[in-house]
Amino acid sequence: MMTPSDVKATLSFSDGSAAMDLPIYKGTIGPDVIDIRKLYAQTGKFTYDPGFLSTASCNSTITYIDGDKGELLYRGYPIEQLAENCDFLETCHLLLYGDLPNVAQKADFVSRVTNHTMVNEQMQFFLRGFRRDAHPMAVMTGLVGALSAFYHDSTDINNPQHREIAAIRLIAKMPTLVAMAYKYSAGQPYMYPKNKLSYTANFMHMMFATPCEDYEPNDVLVRALDRIFILHADHEQNASTSTVRLCGSSGTNPFAAIAAGVACLWGPAHGGANEACLNMLGEIQQMGGVEKIGEFIRQVKDKNSGVKLMGFGHRVYKNYDPRAKLMRETCHEVLGALGLENDPLFKLAMALEKIALEDEYFVARKLYPNVDFYSGIVQRAIGIPVSLFTAIFALARTVGWIAQLNEMIGDPEYKIGRPRQLFAGSARRDVTPLAAR
Ligand code: CMC
């Protein structure tokens, strides 16, 4: 809810042009915003803010982050309380509908999601068109986009029933699609969902069971993966969510908009960080392990090397990432349950964490381990291949994307997204005929 503030901002110009009053709005918490919507009409000028460092692109009621305090709230609830008291599907209900479900609402929601876990059988043939060694995120971008070719009764973004069924289908089918992408790359038969299992246990069944061997999901691992899903479910207007909003703002169908989000998430500065982090640990291990950390850190500090410490730093959290604290806890629990405390890669990660937390370069820049530093280690311990990590993130973030997309479509102020630019290229010039160039 945007409340007009009594305070106004005044924009004045040193060339004597007329000053302009700009309204200010207050949110429930967090910084106020200066409304510049009439700026161009009144002054002929745009604002300039590459990377959206100071620009609110929408108003939203879903997720709130205080980067300085290290606070993350879904619909007002602290992430720590959700991670400790709720499961992923309760969190999905919260993000989609605004509140945690009661017992009856939860049973109804779980049953609606569970009834949509299978995918159209023909999707198997579509999947077969991919090379077996394709990156799972390439496969996921294709599969999610292809849902719009299979589910025609949920593609009208302006129809609330279509939006609702698309949301349920996406949440229900993402685990099936991720598991299919994995089984395909491993050359194993697909496993159909088992609806008597919980959402997360069912995903583990589809990943790790085979037609000849049942898989008994271990409770500690199910809880750990469910927590990964909760912690990654939404993160306000990050790059992939903004991509989903921008893509959906043209009126395209929800599956196409979510496929755009999957594509954006793939990048190593965003969802690809957990994969990049594990690959980085593997490289340090190959260089010689813990003894080589100092050398690696020297490369990271050298601006010309282009080497970054993956899994460290965040655009918004400048003191600590509250998700990282929870994931660190889970990381120790999982490695303990699996007896992997002496795993060399885990030992290396802990040594790297210690050095980076004490090193002046990282301390001065407030670079702390982010959630992906630990979630990669947990996923590897569970047996999820490194190349699938970002697809797991996409599975979890789907609910956030769809909640944000539906919020945008229901917002009376929503318009097609159309950023402007500062043009710095050539001014008008004439074409010289080819022979004379
Ligand atoms: N390793 C080494 N130096 C870094 C790192 C890093 N991971 N991150 C930032 N810096 C330095 C950067 O070089 C700059 O130094 P200086 O002031 O001397 O030029 C300073 O810290 C500020 O960095 P920035 O690039 O202005 O920060 P940003 O807010 O634009 O970037 C980031 C945020 C997440 C893209 C970046 O920290 C990064 O690339 N981290 C590694 C990738 C990663 O782990 N991403 C996952 C984020 S969590 C998952 C999610 O929410 O998607």
Residues whose N, C-alpha, C, O or C-beta is under 5 A from the ligand:
A	BS01	CMC	P268 A269 H270 G271 A273 V300 V307 K308 L309 M310 G311 F312 G313 H314 R315 R365 N370
